[in-house]
Amino acid sequence: MRLSTYLGSRSVQENQFDKVSFVEVDPEYSGQRLDNFLIRHLKGVPKSRIYNLLRKGEIRVNKGRVKADTRLKANDIVRIAPIRVAERGAPAVVGSQLKRYLSENILFEDDGLLIINKPSGLAVHGGSGISLGAIEAMRIERPELRFLELVHRLDRETSGCLMFAKKRAVLVEIQQAMQRNQIQKNYLTLVKGVWPKGKSTVNAPLRKNQISSGERIVRVDAEGKASVTHFKINRRFKEATLLDVTLETGRTHQIRVHCQFSGTPVAGDDKYGDKEFNGRSRELGLRRLFLHACRLRFKHPLSGDWVEVDAPVPTDLSAVLEKLPE
C-alpha cells in the first residue's frame, strides 16, 4: 500500500517564538544533540533557520556558545533568541486514511519501543517541503508519550519496519547496538536481470554528493564511508531477481546504490534505477520503489530478551511478483 494523502486542514496562528525563551533540559533528553532537541522544541521553524541561529550564537547553553552537535545534559538551560518567522499554518493534522493505517499496522509495542509497518510514500520525518512525517504523525496520535523519537530511518519510498523509542535510555542503547552491528535488519527487493550466482556480499564505500540542482545523490567512492551489504537469492524470474538483503552498515541509499553498482538496479528506483526496466515494471502495476524492510531482530534493552518483528509484504508488491514471467 502506498499512501498519498496525509494532511488535514490548516489554519493561521501567531508566532510563538518572538521573545527570548529559556528552556530547561528534562532528564529524558540528556545526551541528545542540541539540533535535534531544537527541531522538536521549535516546531514550525525551518531547520535552515535553526542552524543559522546556532552559527550566529543566538542559541546558547548555560550562557555559552555551542555547536549543533553539542550533547545536552539534564538541567542545562538553553537560551533561544527571538525568532521572526513568517506567518504559518497550524500543526499538520493526521488525515483519516493515515490515522487508520497507523492504528492497524503496529507490529510491536511495549514500555520502551514502538515499531510500525511504514507505508511507502510516507517520509520518516518532516522537512524539505514535507510538513508531516511518520514521527510527527505518531506524536500527534500518541500525545500521552512525553518522549518519542526515531531510532533509525527509511527512505520515503521504502516500506516496512520502522522503530521508535519511548525512553531516552532505550534510544541510546538501541542506536549503540546498531553501531556495533547487533541489530539484524532484513529487506526484500526486486532487481533488474540475473543476480550473479555466488555473489553474496557487496563491500563498496559510499559517499554523499550534491549535484547542481541541490539533489542529494550517493556514489561508490574509495574515499567514502565503509558500506557492506549481504544478498541472498529468494526467487529468480525471467528478467528480474528477488533478493533477501541484510545490512551490515546503514548508509543512506545503501541497498539501492550497491544494487546499481552490481549492475542490477532496484525496480521502481527513479534515482538509481534503469528507466526501461522501470517502465516494464510499471506495466505490471509497480508504482513505487520495490524495497521493503521486512524484519528486525534485536536484544531488547529493557528485558534483555530477543525480539523478532516481521512486516508483511505489501499487497501491491506481491501483486507485481505474481505477474512477473519466470
N, C-alpha and C positions, 0 to 999 in steps of 0.2 A: 504493500500500500504506500502511495506517495501522497502526502498531504500538501495542498497548495494554498489553503486559506486559513489563517491563524488568528487574525486580529478582529477585535470588536470595535465599537465606536470610540472616538477620542474627543476630548473637549479641552478648551484652553484653561490654563491655570497660571497663577503668578509665579515669578521666580522666587524660590525659597532660599537661594544661596547668595543674596545681595548684601549680606552683612558678615562681618568676621565671626567665625564659629570655632569653638573649641570642642574636640571630641576625645573622650577618654576611651582608651582601648580596653575592651572587655577581655577577660582571661581566655575566652574561647578563640579569640583572634590572635593570641600570642604566637609569634613565629610566621605570621602571614606577611607577604610582601606588601609594601606600602601602596604600590599602584593598584594591586588587586583590592585592597581594603578601600581605597578611594573610589574605584569604579563601582563598588557595591554601595558605598555611602552616598556618593554624588549621582544618584540615579537621574538620567536625562542629560547630564553634562557630557559632551563628546569626549572620547578618550584623548583626542589630539589636544583638547583644551586642558585636560588634567596634566598631561605630560609637559605642556608649555608652562603651566603654573609651577611644576616641580623644577624645571630648568631655571626659572626666574627666581626661585627661592620664596615663592608666595605660599608655599605649604611647608610647614616646619614641624618637627617633632621635638618636644621638650626644649623649645626655643632655638634649636639648631637646624641648619640647612641639611637636607637629606636627599638621597637619590631614590629613583623609582624602585630599585631592588632592595632598599633598606628593610630589614626584618623588624617588625614591631614586637614590643613586649607588653605584657599586661600592665595596665595603668599608665602607659605612655599617654601624653597629651598631644594630640595632633591639632595644630593651628591652621585654619584654612582662611585665606584672604577672601574678600568679597569677590564673587564671580558674576560677571554680567553675561547672561545668556539670552539668546533670542527667545521671544515668547514661544512656548512649545505646548504640545498636547499633553493630556493626562497620561499616566502609565497605560501601556497597552493592556487590552482585555483579552483573556484567553477565549477564543471562539468556541462555539459548542462542539464543532467537529473535533478539534484538538482536545478539548476538555474530556470528551467521551473516550477518545483514543488513549489518552494518558491513564485514565482510571481503569481501562480494560487491559493495559499492557504493562503492568508492573510485574516483573519477573522475580524479584526478591526484595524483601524489606524486613528490617529489624531495627533495633535501637540505634545502630551505628551506620547502616548503609541502606541505600535505595537504588535499585537497578531497574531500568526500563528498557523496553524494546523500541528504540528510537525509530521513527519513520524516516524514510528518505525524503529530503526536501526541507527538513527542519534543522536549522543551524543549532549548534550546541549552546551558543550564546549570541546576544545581540551585538550590533556594531556594523560599521560599513554599510549603512542603509537598512540594516535589519533591526527592527525595534524589539523583536521578541524571539528569543531562542528557547531551547529546552530548559536551561537553568532558570530563566525568568519565569517561564510558564509554571515550572514546578514550585517556585517560591510563591507565586500567586495562588496556586492551588493548595499549597500547604503553609498557610500563614502562621500556623502554630509552631513551626520549626524555627527556632532562633538562629540556627546555623544550618546552611545547606550550600554545599559547594561542589563543583565538578571535580571528579577525581582524575579524569582523562578526557580526551576529545575524540570526536569522529568528524570526518568531512561531512559537510551538509548533505551531500547526495548518498552517503553511506548509511545503511540502516543497521539496526542491531543493538547489542548490549552497550548501554551507557550507564556508568556508575556515578552516584552522588554520595558524598559523605555528610552525615548528620552531626558529627562531632569533629572538632579541630584535631584532636589526637588521632582519630581514625584516619582522617585525610592525610596527615603527615606520615603515619605508619604505612598506609597503602601505597602512597607515592614513593616512599623509600623502598618498599618491596618491588615496585615496578622498576626502579633504577637498578636494583640488584637482580633483575630478570626472574623474580619469584612469582610473578603474576602471569598465568598462561592465557594468551589472547589468541583465539582462533577465528578465522574468517573463511567465507566461501566466496569464490569469484569465478566468473566465466571469462576466458581469454580467447583471443583470436588464434586459430591454427592449432598446430600439434605441439604440445609441450614436450621437450626432449626427454626421452627415457633416461633415467639415471641422474637427471638434474634435480637435486633435492634442496639445494641452498644457493641463494644469491648473496654474495658478500661484496657490496659495492657502496663506497661512501657517497653521501648525498649532501648537496649544498643548495641553499635557497638563493634564488636570484630574483631581481625585479626588473622587468622589461620596461621599455619606454612608455607603454600605456599605463604603468603602475601596477600591472597584474603580477602576482607572485607566482613564480614557477620554480620547480625543483629539478636539478640535473645531477646525474652521476658525475662526480668530480673528485679527483685524487686528493684535493685539499678540503673536501667536505667532512662531515661527521660520519663515524663508523656506523654502518647500517647493515643488518643481517636479517634475511627473511627465509623461512623454510617452506618448501612446497611439497605437496603430495597429490598425485593424480587421483581424483574422485571418479571421474567418468569422461570418456572420450566421445566426441561427436565428429561428424564428417569435416566440419570446418572450424571446430572450436574444442576447447578443453575446459572441463570443470575442475577447479583446484581447491584443495583444502590448504589453508595458509596459516602458519604460525609465526608471530612476530617475536624476534629476539630483541630488537630495538624498536623504538616507537617514534620514528621521524615523520615529519609532515609528508603526506602523499607517498609514503614508503612503498606500499604494495603496488600502487599504480605505476610508479617510476621504475621499480625493479621488474615489473612485468613488461613495460615498454622496452627497457634495456635488454631484456631477454628475447625481444622480437615477437612477443605475444601480448599486445596491449589489451587492457580490460575492456570488455564490451560496454558500450554506452559512455565511454570516457571522452568528453568533449575537449579536455585539455591535453591529455597524453595519448589519446586513442587513435584508431585508424578510421578515417571518415567513411570509406567504402564499407568496412565491416560494421560500423555503427549504423549505416543506412540499411544494411541487410537485417541487422538486429531489430531496428525499428519496425520493419515489415513483419516481424514475428511478434510485435507488441511490446518491445523493450522501450520504455520511456525514461530511463534513468540509468545511473551507473550500476553495473552488476557487481556490487561489493556489499557483503553482509557480515557483520560481526556476530558470529553465531554462538560463541561460547566464551565464558570467563571461568577460570579455575584459580582459586587462591586460598590462603590460610586466613581465616577471619581474625582481625587484630584484637577483637574483644574476647571471643570464645576460644580461639586457637584451633577451632575445627576447620576442616577443609570444606570449602563451598564450591559447588559447580553449578553454573547457571547457563541454560540454553535458550537462545532466542529462535523461535520457529522461523523457517524461511518464508518470506512474504509471498503471498499468492501470486503477485504479478511476476515474480522471478520464477516461481515453479511453473507457471503457465508458459513462459518462454522456453524452459527446458523441455517441456512436453512437445513443443513444436519443432525442436531442432532435429534435423536429419542425422542419423547415425551412420 
